């Protein structure tokens, strides 16, 4: 099986497809260890190196997004479209922000362009706080 990226044919191996489907099937923005655990249920002989290699390839192809944080593990998002996130400061859960917040995107990009006077190709905006579960525990 193959797919096209920037006009080039790329090979979709069974391992890459399994990893891609795992990420597209969750909204939890999981770390690599979780992805490896889920992939191992489907393909018991898959290695952690194979998961890393395929995650890197899927990121390069723009099919998924790698989310790097200073204090949290690197996470992966199966939705490569630009969107905002909420990060819980207690449990580290990452949630997609409500679609209504996406209405802010054009204004934020225009404001940044006007104030920075630089060529902006994208941005990342995250909200931090405590998720409902962590807030209820306090």
N, C-alpha and C positions, 0 to 999 in steps of 0.2 A: 504494500500500500504506500502511496506517495501523496504529498501535498505541496503546494506552491507557496514560496515566500519570496517576495521581491522578484518575481519572475523566474525563480530557480526552483527546480524540482528537489524536494527533500524526502527522505525515506522515513515513513512512519512505522517503526518496528513494533512488535507486539508489546515490548517492554515500555516504549515511549507512549504508545496508545493507552496502556493500562494506567500509567502515571498521570497522563493527561485526563483520562476519564475520572480518576480518583479526585483530582483537583477540581474538575468541573462539577463534581457531584457533592461538593461541600462548600459552605460559606464560612468555615471556621478559620481560614488562613493558617493552615497547619505548618509546623516545622518539619524538617526533612525526616526526623525519626518517626513521626506519625505516618508520613507518606510511605516510608520504607515498611513499616508494620502492616499497613493496608495492602501494599503491593505484594508483600510476602504471603498474604492470605490467598491471593490470586495466583501468584507464581512463587512457590516455595523456594526455588533455587535462585531468585534474583538477589544480587549483591547490593550492598550499600553504595559501592562505587558506581554501579550501573544506574542507581536512582539519582545520584549526584550528577552524573554525566548527562542523563536525559533531562533532568531539571534545567541544567545549564543550556542544553540545546533548545528546549521549549521556550526558555527566557529569550535567548538570542533570536528565535524566530517570532517573538512577540505573541505567542499563544498563551503564556502565563506571565505573571509579574513576580519578581523577587522583592520582598519587603525587608529591608535591613534596619535594625534598631540598635541603639547603643547598649541598652540594658536587657533587651529581649533577644531570644534566638532569631535567626533569620527565618522568616515565614514566606509562604508562597500563596499567591492568589490566582485562582483559576479563571478569574474575570480580568482580562488585560485592559479593558476599557478604563479610561481615566475616571476615578471616583474617589470619594473621601472615606476616611475611616475613623472609628472611635477605638481608643486603646484603654483598657482598664488598668489602672495603676496598681491594683491589688493582685489580680489573678493573671494579668497579661492577655486576656481575651481580646481579640481584634474583631470588630464588627463593621460591616458596611454602613456608612452613614445614610440617613434617609434620602431618597431621591430628590426631595425638595431642596436639599442643600446644593445639589448640582446646579441649581439656577444661579448660584453665586459665581460659578466658574468664569463666565465671560467678563463680569465686572472685576473680579480679582485679577485676571490676566491683563485686562486693559489698564488697571491701576498700576500693576507691576511694570508693565511696558512703559507707561508714562513716567513713573517715578525713577525707574532704573535706567531707562533709555538703552536697554540691551535687547538683543534678539532672544526672545523667550520661546523655548520649544515645548515647555510643559511645566507643571508644578505638582507638588504633593502637599496636601493639607490634612492634618490629623487633629482630632479632638481627644483630649485626655481627661480622665475622671474615673468614676467607679461604676461598674455595670450594676444592673438591678440586683443580681444575686449577691454581690459583695456589699451593696448598700443596705440590703435587708438584714445581713448578718451583723451589722454594727448596732 
